[in-house]
Amino acid sequence: MDVFQQKKALRRNVKELKSQYSLEQKKEMSLLILKKIEESVEFQSSSIIMAYWSMEDEVFTHDFVIKWAEKKRFILPVVNGDSLELKEFKGVDELVAGENFGIPEPNGPTFENPEQLDMILVPGVAFDKNNNRMGRGKAYYDKLLRTSKAFKMGICFSFQVFEEVPFDELDVQMDTVIA
């Protein structure tokens, strides 16, 4: 089985695992993960953080972003074609429904200085013990992460961490993974 087929099989497996938990259970599990992030030295020392506005099957970040947006500058991704555009989070009232996935996105100007990011909180379908990440397959994050010097923190539920995930030269390794 080639890497593409391995990734496809693992994505199906993780989708099945996620379906075993209700949204409320995922929100509850997210609290412990977000607490670990808050306690990390990297988060505490970062002032400009790229996060994401979570979908129902991801670590729930909405309350986390809202809570910390008064103390830190949060940048959220916006899907634009086949790449991510970065925009600053200015509050829930400034979010609009995203074109591709319906995920609420900031409505302001593009954040033009990705080199200023101190940390990137990266979602993923699966991670492994060597901090490798497997995304949804569109490489949105990999394109951005490849050129970023920011601290890359993968975040996921514990059942999304495996001994090994399929990995190729286009995939970008995380600095750490919090589950």
TIVO-2410 file (N, C-alpha, C; in nm, 3 decimals):
# residues 179
REC num residu      c1      c2      c3 atome chaine
REC   1      M   0.085  -0.119   0.000     N      A
REC   1      M   0.000   0.000   0.000    CA      A
REC   1      M   0.090   0.125   0.000     C      A
REC   2      D   0.068   0.218  -0.094     N      A
REC   2      D   0.150   0.339  -0.099    CA      A
REC   2      D   0.104   0.441   0.006     C      A
REC   3      V   0.180   0.548   0.021     N      A
REC   3      V   0.152   0.649   0.125    CA      A
REC   3      V   0.013   0.709   0.107     C      A
REC   4      F  -0.026   0.735  -0.017     N      A
REC   4      F  -0.159   0.791  -0.043    CA      A
REC   4      F  -0.268   0.699   0.010     C      A
REC   5      Q  -0.258   0.570  -0.020     N      A
REC   5      Q  -0.357   0.472   0.025    CA      A
REC   5      Q  -0.355   0.458   0.178     C      A
REC   6      Q  -0.236   0.461   0.237     N      A
REC   6      Q  -0.223   0.453   0.383    CA      A
REC   6      Q  -0.293   0.572   0.449     C      A
REC   7      K  -0.272   0.691   0.393     N      A
REC   7      K  -0.335   0.812   0.447    CA      A
REC   7      K  -0.488   0.802   0.436     C      A
REC   8      K  -0.534   0.756   0.322     N      A
REC   8      K  -0.678   0.743   0.299    CA      A
REC   8      K  -0.740   0.648   0.402     C      A
REC   9      A  -0.674   0.536   0.427     N      A
REC   9      A  -0.724   0.438   0.524    CA      A
REC   9      A  -0.722   0.495   0.665     C      A
REC  10      L  -0.616   0.567   0.700     N      A
REC  10      L  -0.607   0.626   0.834    CA      A
REC  10      L  -0.712   0.735   0.852     C      A
REC  11      R  -0.737   0.815   0.749     N      A
REC  11      R  -0.842   0.917   0.759    CA      A
REC  11      R  -0.978   0.853   0.786     C      A
REC  12      R  -1.008   0.743   0.719     N      A
REC  12      R  -1.133   0.670   0.744    CA      A
REC  12      R  -1.138   0.619   0.888     C      A
REC  13      N  -1.028   0.563   0.934     N      A
REC  13      N  -1.018   0.510   1.070    CA      A
REC  13      N  -1.044   0.621   1.173     C      A
REC  14      V  -0.979   0.736   1.157     N      A
REC  14      V  -0.995   0.846   1.252    CA      A
REC  14      V  -1.137   0.903   1.247     C      A
REC  15      K  -1.194   0.910   1.128     N      A
REC  15      K  -1.333   0.957   1.115    CA      A
REC  15      K  -1.427   0.867   1.195     C      A
REC  16      E  -1.405   0.739   1.188     N      A
REC  16      E  -1.484   0.643   1.265    CA      A
REC  16      E  -1.463   0.663   1.415     C      A
REC  17      L  -1.339   0.683   1.456     N      A
REC  17      L  -1.310   0.707   1.599    CA      A
REC  17      L  -1.380   0.834   1.648     C      A
REC  18      K  -1.373   0.940   1.568     N      A
REC  18      K  -1.436   1.067   1.607    CA      A
REC  18      K  -1.587   1.052   1.620     C      A
REC  19      S  -1.646   0.969   1.535     N      A
REC  19      S  -1.791   0.953   1.536    CA      A
REC  19      S  -1.842   0.886   1.664     C      A
REC  20      Q  -1.752   0.827   1.740     N      A
REC  20      Q  -1.790   0.760   1.864    CA      A
REC  20      Q  -1.810   0.858   1.981     C      A
REC  21      Y  -1.777   0.985   1.957     N      A
REC  21      Y  -1.789   1.087   2.061    CA      A
REC  21      Y  -1.889   1.193   2.019     C      A
REC  22      S  -1.969   1.239   2.113     N      A
REC  22      S  -2.063   1.348   2.085    CA      A
REC  22      S  -1.986   1.480   2.082     C      A
REC  23      L  -2.050   1.583   2.029     N      A
REC  23      L  -1.988   1.715   2.029    CA      A
REC  23      L  -1.958   1.758   2.172     C      A
REC  24      E  -2.049   1.732   2.264     N      A
REC  24      E  -2.027   1.769   2.404    CA      A
REC  24      E  -1.906   1.697   2.463     C      A
REC  25      Q  -1.891   1.570   2.431     N      A
REC  25      Q  -1.774   1.495   2.479    CA      A
REC  25      Q  -1.645   1.552   2.421     C      A
REC  26      K  -1.648   1.589   2.294     N      A
REC  26      K  -1.529   1.647   2.231    CA      A
REC  26      K  -1.496   1.783   2.294     C      A
REC  27      K  -1.599   1.861   2.325     N      A
REC  27      K  -1.575   1.989   2.392    CA      A
REC  27      K  -1.513   1.968   2.530     C      A
REC  28      E  -1.563   1.869   2.601     N      A
REC  28      E  -1.511   1.837   2.735    CA      A
REC  28      E  -1.365   1.792   2.726     C      A
REC  29      M  -1.333   1.704   2.633     N      A
REC  29      M  -1.195   1.658   2.615    CA      A
REC  29      M  -1.104   1.774   2.571     C      A
REC  30      S  -1.160   1.867   2.499     N      A
REC  30      S  -1.082   1.982   2.450    CA      A
REC  30      S  -1.031   2.068   2.565     C      A
REC  31      L  -1.109   2.078   2.672     N      A
REC  31      L  -1.069   2.163   2.785    CA      A
REC  31      L  -0.933   2.122   2.841     C      A
REC  32      L  -0.908   1.994   2.855     N      A
REC  32      L  -0.780   1.946   2.910    CA      A
REC  32      L  -0.665   1.975   2.814     C      A
REC  33      I  -0.690   1.960   2.685     N      A
REC  33      I  -0.588   1.987   2.584    CA      A
REC  33      I  -0.552   2.135   2.585     C      A
REC  34      L  -0.654   2.221   2.588     N      A
REC  34      L  -0.631   2.366   2.586    CA      A
REC  34      L  -0.562   2.413   2.714     C      A
REC  35      K  -0.590   2.348   2.826     N      A
REC  35      K  -0.521   2.380   2.951    CA      A
REC  35      K  -0.371   2.350   2.939     C      A
REC  36      K  -0.337   2.237   2.876     N      A
REC  36      K  -0.195   2.203   2.854    CA      A
REC  36      K  -0.128   2.309   2.767     C      A
REC  37      I  -0.200   2.357   2.666     N      A
REC  37      I  -0.145   2.461   2.579    CA      A
REC  37      I  -0.118   2.587   2.660     C      A
REC  38      E  -0.219   2.629   2.740     N      A
REC  38      E  -0.205   2.750   2.821    CA      A
REC  38      E  -0.087   2.742   2.917     C      A
REC  39      E  -0.059   2.623   2.965     N      A
REC  39      E   0.050   2.604   3.062    CA      A
REC  39      E   0.186   2.592   2.995     C      A
REC  40      S   0.189   2.578   2.864     N      A
REC  40      S   0.318   2.560   2.796    CA      A
REC  40      S   0.397   2.691   2.792     C      A
REC  41      V   0.527   2.678   2.803     N      A
REC  41      V   0.618   2.793   2.797    CA      A
REC  41      V   0.603   2.863   2.663     C      A
REC  42      E   0.588   2.784   2.557     N      A
REC  42      E   0.578   2.840   2.422    CA      A
REC  42      E   0.455   2.930   2.409     C      A
REC  43      F   0.342   2.886   2.462     N      A
REC  43      F   0.222   2.968   2.455    CA      A
REC  43      F   0.238   3.093   2.541     C      A
REC  44      Q   0.287   3.075   2.661     N      A
REC  44      Q   0.301   3.189   2.753    CA      A
REC  44      Q   0.395   3.296   2.697     C      A
REC  45      S   0.496   3.255   2.622     N      A
REC  45      S   0.591   3.352   2.569    CA      A
REC  45      S   0.554   3.406   2.431     C      A
REC  46      S   0.444   3.358   2.375     N      A
REC  46      S   0.402   3.402   2.242    CA      A
REC  46      S   0.304   3.518   2.251     C      A
REC  47      S   0.318   3.613   2.160     N      A
REC  47      S   0.222   3.724   2.158    CA      A
REC  47      S   0.135   3.722   2.032     C      A
REC  48      I   0.187   3.668   1.921     N      A
REC  48      I   0.107   3.657   1.799    CA      A
REC  48      I   0.095   3.508   1.767     C      A
REC  49      I  -0.028   3.458   1.774     N      A
REC  49      I  -0.054   3.315   1.761    CA      A
REC  49      I  -0.153   3.290   1.649     C      A
REC  50      M  -0.116   3.198   1.562     N      A
REC  50      M  -0.212   3.153   1.463    CA      A
REC  50      M  -0.284   3.033   1.523     C      A
REC  51      A  -0.415   3.041   1.529     N      A
REC  51      A  -0.497   2.930   1.578    CA      A
REC  51      A  -0.592   2.893   1.465     C      A
REC  52      Y  -0.702   2.831   1.497     N      A
REC  52      Y  -0.804   2.799   1.397    CA      A
REC  52      Y  -0.938   2.799   1.467     C      A
REC  53      W  -1.041   2.828   1.393     N      A
REC  53      W  -1.179   2.823   1.444    CA      A
REC  53      W  -1.226   2.682   1.413     C      A
REC  54      S  -1.246   2.602   1.514     N      A
REC  54      S  -1.264   2.458   1.496    CA      A
REC  54      S  -1.394   2.418   1.428     C      A
REC  55      M  -1.384   2.305   1.357     N      A
REC  55      M  -1.501   2.237   1.304    CA      A
REC  55      M  -1.547   2.141   1.414     C      A
REC  56      E  -1.665   2.080   1.396     N      A
REC  56      E  -1.723   1.996   1.500    CA      A
REC  56      E  -1.639   1.873   1.535     C      A
REC  57      D  -1.553   1.830   1.444     N      A
REC  57      D  -1.476   1.708   1.473    CA      A
REC  57      D  -1.334   1.738   1.522     C      A
REC  58      E  -1.303   1.865   1.549     N      A
REC  58      E  -1.169   1.904   1.593    CA      A
REC  58      E  -1.170   1.948   1.739     C      A
REC  59      V  -1.049   1.960   1.796     N      A
REC  59      V  -1.037   2.018   1.930    CA      A
REC  59      V  -1.107   2.153   1.926     C      A
REC  60      F  -1.201   2.174   2.017     N      A
REC  60      F  -1.288   2.292   2.018    CA      A
REC  60      F  -1.209   2.415   2.065     C      A
REC  61      T  -1.186   2.509   1.974     N      A
REC  61      T  -1.100   2.625   2.005    CA      A
REC  61      T  -1.175   2.756   2.023     C      A
REC  62      H  -1.305   2.760   1.997     N      A
REC  62      H  -1.378   2.888   1.997    CA      A
REC  62      H  -1.359   2.964   2.128     C      A
REC  63      D  -1.391   2.901   2.240     N      A
REC  63      D  -1.382   2.969   2.370    CA      A
REC  63      D  -1.239   3.008   2.403     C      A
REC  64      F  -1.145   2.924   2.364     N      A
REC  64      F  -1.002   2.949   2.389    CA      A
REC  64      F  -0.958   3.077   2.317     C      A
REC  65      V  -0.991   3.088   2.189     N      A
REC  65      V  -0.954   3.206   2.111    CA      A
REC  65      V  -1.018   3.331   2.170     C      A
REC  66      I  -1.147   3.322   2.202     N      A
REC  66      I  -1.218   3.437   2.260    CA      A
REC  66      I  -1.154   3.477   2.392     C      A
REC  67      K  -1.125   3.380   2.477     N      A
REC  67      K  -1.066   3.406   2.609    CA      A
REC  67      K  -0.932   3.478   2.598     C      A
REC  68      W  -0.845   3.432   2.511     N      A
REC  68      W  -0.709   3.485   2.504    CA      A
REC  68      W  -0.693   3.603   2.409     C      A
REC  69      A  -0.793   3.632   2.327     N      A
REC  69      A  -0.780   3.740   2.228    CA      A
REC  69      A  -0.762   3.877   2.291     C      A
REC  70      E  -0.797   3.890   2.418     N      A
REC  70      E  -0.776   4.019   2.486    CA      A
REC  70      E  -0.630   4.038   2.527     C      A
REC  71      K  -0.558   3.927   2.541     N      A
REC  71      K  -0.419   3.934   2.589    CA      A
REC  71      K  -0.317   3.907   2.479     C      A
REC  72      K  -0.358   3.833   2.378     N      A
REC  72      K  -0.267   3.795   2.270    CA      A
REC  72      K  -0.334   3.824   2.137     C      A
REC  73      R  -0.254   3.839   2.035     N      A
REC  73      R  -0.306   3.866   1.902    CA      A
REC  73      R  -0.327   3.732   1.831     C      A
REC  74      F  -0.451   3.704   1.790     N      A
REC  74      F  -0.482   3.578   1.724    CA      A
REC  74      F  -0.506   3.598   1.575     C      A
REC  75      I  -0.442   3.512   1.497     N      A
REC  75      I  -0.456   3.511   1.353    CA      A
REC  75      I  -0.525   3.380   1.317     C      A
REC  76      L  -0.626   3.386   1.231     N      A
REC  76      L  -0.698   3.265   1.190    CA      A
REC  76      L  -0.684   3.245   1.040     C      A
REC  77      P  -0.682   3.119   0.997     N      A
REC  77      P  -0.671   3.093   0.853    CA      A
REC  77      P  -0.804   3.106   0.782     C      A
REC  78      V  -0.797   3.150   0.659     N      A
REC  78      V  -0.912   3.160   0.571    CA      A
REC  78      V  -0.874   3.085   0.444     C      A
REC  79      V  -0.954   2.986   0.405     N      A
REC  79      V  -0.924   2.912   0.283    CA      A
REC  79      V  -0.955   3.001   0.163     C      A
REC  80      N  -0.854   3.017   0.078     N      A
REC  80      N  -0.868   3.099  -0.042    CA      A
REC  80      N  -0.812   3.017  -0.158     C      A
REC  81      G  -0.900   2.955  -0.235     N      A
REC  81      G  -0.853   2.869  -0.344    CA      A
REC  81      G  -0.785   2.746  -0.286     C      A
REC  82      D  -0.657   2.729  -0.320     N      A
REC  82      D  -0.584   2.613  -0.267    CA      A
REC  82      D  -0.479   2.653  -0.164     C      A
REC  83      S  -0.496   2.771  -0.105     N      A
REC  83      S  -0.402   2.812  -0.001    CA      A
REC  83      S  -0.474   2.879   0.115     C      A
REC  84      L  -0.400   2.903   0.221     N      A
REC  84      L  -0.456   2.971   0.338    CA      A
REC  84      L  -0.416   3.117   0.337     C      A
REC  85      E  -0.512   3.201   0.361     N      A
REC  85      E  -0.489   3.344   0.381    CA      A
REC  85      E  -0.500   3.364   0.531     C      A
REC  86      L  -0.425   3.454   0.587     N      A
REC  86      L  -0.430   3.478   0.731    CA      A
REC  86      L  -0.501   3.609   0.759     C      A
REC  87      K  -0.589   3.606   0.860     N      A
REC  87      K  -0.661   3.727   0.898    CA      A
REC  87      K  -0.667   3.734   1.050     C      A
REC  88      E  -0.664   3.856   1.101     N      A
REC  88      E  -0.666   3.874   1.246    CA      A
REC  88      E  -0.807   3.857   1.302     C      A
REC  89      F  -0.815   3.788   1.416     N      A
REC  89      F  -0.942   3.770   1.487    CA      A
REC  89      F  -0.970   3.899   1.563     C      A
REC  90      K  -1.084   3.961   1.535     N      A
REC  90      K  -1.122   4.087   1.601    CA      A
REC  90      K  -1.251   4.071   1.680     C      A
REC  91      G  -1.288   3.946   1.710     N      A
REC  91      G  -1.411   3.921   1.784    CA      A
REC  91      G  -1.510   3.841   1.703     C      A
REC  92      V  -1.600   3.775   1.773     N      A
REC  92      V  -1.699   3.688   1.710    CA      A
REC  92      V  -1.788   3.765   1.612     C      A
REC  93      D  -1.817   3.891   1.645     N      A
REC  93      D  -1.904   3.971   1.558    CA      A
REC  93      D  -1.843   3.999   1.422     C      A
REC  94      E  -1.711   3.983   1.412     N      A
REC  94      E  -1.640   4.011   1.286    CA      A
REC  94      E  -1.618   3.885   1.202     C      A
REC  95      L  -1.677   3.772   1.244     N      A
REC  95      L  -1.662   3.648   1.168    CA      A
REC  95      L  -1.775   3.636   1.064     C      A
REC  96      V  -1.739   3.579   0.949     N      A
REC  96      V  -1.837   3.552   0.844    CA      A
REC  96      V  -1.824   3.406   0.803     C      A
REC  97      A  -1.929   3.349   0.747     N      A
REC  97      A  -1.925   3.209   0.704    CA      A
REC  97      A  -1.823   3.192   0.592     C      A
REC  98      G  -1.734   3.097   0.609     N      A
REC  98      G  -1.632   3.070   0.508    CA      A
REC  98      G  -1.691   3.005   0.384     C      A
REC  99      E  -1.628   3.029   0.270     N      A
REC  99      E  -1.679   2.978   0.143    CA      A
REC  99      E  -1.669   2.827   0.131     C      A
REC 100      N  -1.556   2.769   0.169     N      A
REC 100      N  -1.534   2.626   0.142    CA      A
REC 100      N  -1.600   2.532   0.241     C      A
REC 101      F  -1.581   2.555   0.368     N      A
REC 101      F  -1.628   2.460   0.468    CA      A
REC 101      F  -1.736   2.519   0.559     C      A
REC 102      G  -1.774   2.644   0.535     N      A
REC 102      G  -1.873   2.709   0.620    CA      A
REC 102      G  -1.820   2.744   0.758     C      A
REC 103      I  -1.689   2.732   0.776     N      A
REC 103      I  -1.628   2.765   0.905    CA      A
REC 103      I  -1.624   2.917   0.917     C      A
REC 104      P  -1.670   2.972   1.030     N      A
REC 104      P  -1.659   3.117   1.047    CA      A
REC 104      P  -1.514   3.165   1.034     C      A
REC 105      E  -1.497   3.274   0.960     N      A
REC 105      E  -1.364   3.329   0.932    CA      A
REC 105      E  -1.364   3.479   0.958     C      A
REC 106      P  -1.249   3.534   0.997     N      A
REC 106      P  -1.240   3.680   1.013    CA      A
REC 106      P  -1.268   3.749   0.880     C      A
REC 107      N  -1.327   3.868   0.889     N      A
REC 107      N  -1.370   3.940   0.770    CA      A
REC 107      N  -1.279   4.059   0.737     C      A
REC 108      G  -1.168   4.073   0.806     N      A
REC 108      G  -1.085   4.191   0.788    CA      A
REC 108      G  -0.980   4.175   0.680     C      A
REC 109      P  -0.883   4.268   0.682     N      A
REC 109      P  -0.775   4.262   0.584    CA      A
REC 109      P  -0.682   4.142   0.612     C      A
REC 110      T  -0.609   4.104   0.509     N      A
REC 110      T  -0.513   3.994   0.521    CA      A
REC 110      T  -0.398   4.034   0.613     C      A
REC 111      F  -0.359   3.942   0.700     N      A
REC 111      F  -0.241   3.960   0.787    CA      A
REC 111      F  -0.119   3.936   0.698     C      A
REC 112      E  -0.046   4.042   0.672     N      A
REC 112      E   0.061   4.036   0.572    CA      A
REC 112      E   0.198   3.996   0.626     C      A
REC 113      N   0.207   3.968   0.756     N      A
REC 113      N   0.339   3.942   0.814    CA      A
REC 113      N   0.348   3.806   0.884     C      A
REC 114      P   0.332   3.697   0.809     N      A
REC 114      P   0.336   3.565   0.874    CA      A
REC 114      P   0.467   3.537   0.946     C      A
REC 115      E   0.573   3.608   0.908     N      A
REC 115      E   0.702   3.589   0.977    CA      A
REC 115      E   0.696   3.639   1.121     C      A
REC 116      Q   0.594   3.718   1.155     N      A
REC 116      Q   0.578   3.767   1.293    CA      A
REC 116      Q   0.510   3.667   1.385     C      A
REC 117      L   0.456   3.559   1.329     N      A
REC 117      L   0.389   3.460   1.412    CA      A
REC 117      L   0.490   3.396   1.508     C      A
REC 118      D   0.452   3.388   1.636     N      A
REC 118      D   0.537   3.322   1.735    CA      A
REC 118      D   0.503   3.174   1.744     C      A
REC 119      M   0.376   3.142   1.726     N      A
REC 119      M   0.330   3.006   1.744    CA      A
REC 119      M   0.214   2.978   1.649     C      A
REC 120      I   0.206   2.853   1.603     N      A
REC 120      I   0.094   2.811   1.520    CA      A
REC 120      I   0.033   2.687   1.585     C      A
REC 121      L  -0.096   2.696   1.618     N      A
REC 121      L  -0.171   2.580   1.669    CA      A
REC 121      L  -0.228   2.510   1.547     C      A
REC 122      V  -0.184   2.386   1.525     N      A
REC 122      V  -0.214   2.317   1.400    CA      A
REC 122      V  -0.307   2.198   1.424     C      A
REC 123      P  -0.426   2.199   1.361     N      A
REC 123      P  -0.511   2.081   1.370    CA      A
REC 123      P  -0.458   1.973   1.277     C      A
REC 124      G  -0.506   1.854   1.293     N      A
REC 124      G  -0.466   1.746   1.203    CA      A
REC 124      G  -0.560   1.629   1.220     C      A
REC 125      V  -0.559   1.540   1.124     N      A
REC 125      V  -0.638   1.418   1.132    CA      A
REC 125      V  -0.569   1.320   1.225     C      A
REC 126      A  -0.435   1.311   1.212     N      A
REC 126      A  -0.358   1.219   1.295    CA      A
REC 126      A  -0.216   1.271   1.311     C      A
REC 127      F  -0.157   1.233   1.424     N      A
REC 127      F  -0.018   1.268   1.455    CA      A
REC 127      F   0.050   1.141   1.504     C      A
REC 128      D   0.184   1.143   1.508     N      A
REC 128      D   0.251   1.027   1.565    CA      A
REC 128      D   0.351   1.070   1.672     C      A
REC 129      K   0.415   0.970   1.731     N      A
REC 129      K   0.505   0.991   1.845    CA      A
REC 129      K   0.630   1.071   1.806     C      A
REC 130      N   0.655   1.084   1.674     N      A
REC 130      N   0.770   1.163   1.626    CA      A
REC 130      N   0.729   1.302   1.579     C      A
REC 131      N   0.608   1.344   1.617     N      A
REC 131      N   0.554   1.476   1.583    CA      A
REC 131      N   0.523   1.494   1.434     C      A
REC 132      N   0.505   1.383   1.363     N      A
REC 132      N   0.461   1.391   1.225    CA      A
REC 132      N   0.310   1.415   1.225     C      A
REC 133      R   0.264   1.487   1.124     N      A
REC 133      R   0.123   1.524   1.114    CA      A
REC 133      R   0.066   1.478   0.981     C      A
REC 134      M  -0.058   1.432   0.986     N      A
REC 134      M  -0.131   1.402   0.864    CA      A
REC 134      M  -0.257   1.488   0.867     C      A
REC 135      G  -0.275   1.570   0.764     N      A
REC 135      G  -0.391   1.658   0.758    CA      A
REC 135      G  -0.505   1.595   0.679     C      A
REC 136      R  -0.593   1.679   0.630     N      A
REC 136      R  -0.712   1.632   0.557    CA      A
REC 136      R  -0.683   1.601   0.411     C      A
REC 137      G  -0.563   1.635   0.366     N      A
REC 137      G  -0.524   1.595   0.231    CA      A
REC 137      G  -0.513   1.706   0.129     C      A
REC 138      K  -0.543   1.829   0.168     N      A
REC 138      K  -0.537   1.940   0.074    CA      A
REC 138      K  -0.404   2.017   0.082     C      A
REC 139      A  -0.324   1.988   0.185     N      A
REC 139      A  -0.192   2.052   0.207    CA      A
REC 139      A  -0.200   2.202   0.236     C      A
REC 140      Y  -0.319   2.251   0.279     N      A
REC 140      Y  -0.331   2.393   0.312    CA      A
REC 140      Y  -0.226   2.434   0.415     C      A
REC 141      Y  -0.220   2.359   0.525     N      A
REC 141      Y  -0.128   2.394   0.633    CA      A
REC 141      Y   0.017   2.371   0.594     C      A
REC 142      D   0.046   2.259   0.526     N      A
REC 142      D   0.184   2.228   0.491    CA      A
REC 142      D   0.249   2.340   0.411     C      A
REC 143      K   0.174   2.400   0.319     N      A
REC 143      K   0.229   2.510   0.237    CA      A
REC 143      K   0.271   2.627   0.326     C      A
REC 144      L   0.190   2.658   0.425     N      A
REC 144      L   0.221   2.768   0.516    CA      A
REC 144      L   0.334   2.729   0.613     C      A
REC 145      L   0.323   2.611   0.670     N      A
REC 145      L   0.419   2.567   0.772    CA      A
REC 145      L   0.561   2.552   0.716     C      A
REC 146      R   0.571   2.514   0.591     N      A
REC 146      R   0.702   2.490   0.529    CA      A
REC 146      R   0.792   2.613   0.538     C      A
REC 147      T   0.733   2.732   0.530     N      A
REC 147      T   0.814   2.854   0.528    CA      A
REC 147      T   0.814   2.928   0.662     C      A
REC 148      S   0.740   2.877   0.760     N      A
REC 148      S   0.728   2.949   0.887    CA      A
REC 148      S   0.834   2.908   0.988     C      A
REC 149      K   0.883   3.007   1.061     N      A
REC 149      K   0.978   2.981   1.169    CA      A
REC 149      K   0.908   2.976   1.305     C      A
REC 150      A   0.776   2.994   1.305     N      A
REC 150      A   0.698   2.991   1.429    CA      A
REC 150      A   0.703   2.852   1.491     C      A
REC 151      F   0.681   2.846   1.623     N      A
REC 151      F   0.673   2.719   1.694    CA      A
REC 151      F   0.544   2.649   1.649     C      A
REC 152      K   0.556   2.527   1.602     N      A
REC 152      K   0.443   2.452   1.546    CA      A
REC 152      K   0.393   2.350   1.648     C      A
REC 153      M   0.274   2.374   1.701     N      A
REC 153      M   0.216   2.286   1.801    CA      A
REC 153      M   0.093   2.217   1.742     C      A
REC 154      G   0.107   2.088   1.716     N      A
REC 154      G  -0.007   2.010   1.669    CA      A
REC 154      G  -0.101   1.985   1.785     C      A
REC 155      I  -0.232   1.996   1.762     N      A
REC 155      I  -0.327   1.967   1.870    CA      A
REC 155      I  -0.436   1.873   1.819     C      A
REC 156      C  -0.467   1.775   1.906     N      A
REC 156      C  -0.564   1.673   1.868    CA      A
REC 156      C  -0.611   1.599   1.992     C      A
REC 157      F  -0.710   1.514   1.973     N      A
REC 157      F  -0.756   1.426   2.080    CA      A
REC 157      F  -0.657   1.310   2.093     C      A
REC 158      S  -0.649   1.250   2.210     N      A
REC 158      S  -0.551   1.144   2.233    CA      A
REC 158      S  -0.568   1.026   2.137     C      A
REC 159      F  -0.691   0.998   2.095     N      A
REC 159      F  -0.713   0.885   2.004    CA      A
REC 159      F  -0.665   0.914   1.862     C      A
REC 160      Q  -0.615   1.036   1.837     N      A
REC 160      Q  -0.561   1.073   1.706    CA      A
REC 160      Q  -0.409   1.062   1.702     C      A
REC 161      V  -0.348   1.015   1.811     N      A
REC 161      V  -0.203   0.998   1.815    CA      A
REC 161      V  -0.172   0.849   1.796     C      A
REC 162      F  -0.088   0.822   1.698     N      A
REC 162      F  -0.053   0.685   1.662    CA      A
REC 162      F   0.098   0.665   1.677     C      A
REC 163      E   0.139   0.540   1.674     N      A
REC 163      E   0.282   0.508   1.680    CA      A
REC 163      E   0.353   0.572   1.560     C      A
REC 164      E   0.288   0.559   1.441     N      A
REC 164      E   0.344   0.614   1.318    CA      A
REC 164      E   0.230   0.655   1.226     C      A
REC 165      V   0.245   0.768   1.157     N      A
REC 165      V   0.149   0.805   1.053    CA      A
REC 165      V   0.224   0.807   0.919     C      A
REC 166      P   0.152   0.782   0.809     N      A
REC 166      P   0.216   0.791   0.677    CA      A
REC 166      P   0.268   0.934   0.658     C      A
REC 167      F   0.388   0.948   0.607     N      A
REC 167      F   0.455   1.076   0.600    CA      A
REC 167      F   0.535   1.083   0.471     C      A
REC 168      D   0.527   1.195   0.401     N      A
REC 168      D   0.611   1.210   0.282    CA      A
REC 168      D   0.682   1.344   0.284     C      A
REC 169      E   0.757   1.374   0.180     N      A
REC 169      E   0.843   1.493   0.177    CA      A
REC 169      E   0.764   1.624   0.181     C      A
REC 170      L   0.635   1.622   0.148     N      A
REC 170      L   0.555   1.744   0.152    CA      A
REC 170      L   0.498   1.774   0.290     C      A
REC 171      D   0.496   1.673   0.378     N      A
REC 171      D   0.440   1.690   0.512    CA      A
REC 171      D   0.541   1.761   0.603     C      A
REC 172      V   0.490   1.851   0.687     N      A
REC 172      V   0.576   1.927   0.777    CA      A
REC 172      V   0.561   1.874   0.919     C      A
REC 173      Q   0.673   1.848   0.981     N      A
REC 173      Q   0.675   1.796   1.117    CA      A
REC 173      Q   0.646   1.907   1.217     C      A
REC 174      M   0.578   1.872   1.326     N      A
REC 174      M   0.547   1.966   1.433    CA      A
REC 174      M   0.668   1.974   1.529     C      A
REC 175      D   0.673   2.084   1.605     N      A
REC 175      D   0.774   2.094   1.711    CA      A
REC 175      D   0.729   2.013   1.832     C      A
REC 176      T   0.598   2.006   1.853     N      A
REC 176      T   0.540   1.924   1.959    CA      A
REC 176      T   0.396   1.894   1.924     C      A
REC 177      V   0.340   1.794   1.990     N      A
REC 177      V   0.198   1.759   1.973    CA      A
REC 177      V   0.135   1.752   2.111     C      A
REC 178      I   0.022   1.821   2.128     N      A
REC 178      I  -0.053   1.819   2.254    CA      A
REC 178      I  -0.183   1.744   2.230     C      A
REC 179      A  -0.206   1.643   2.313     N      A
REC 179      A  -0.330   1.565   2.299    CA      A
REC 179      A  -0.393   1.545   2.435     C      A
***
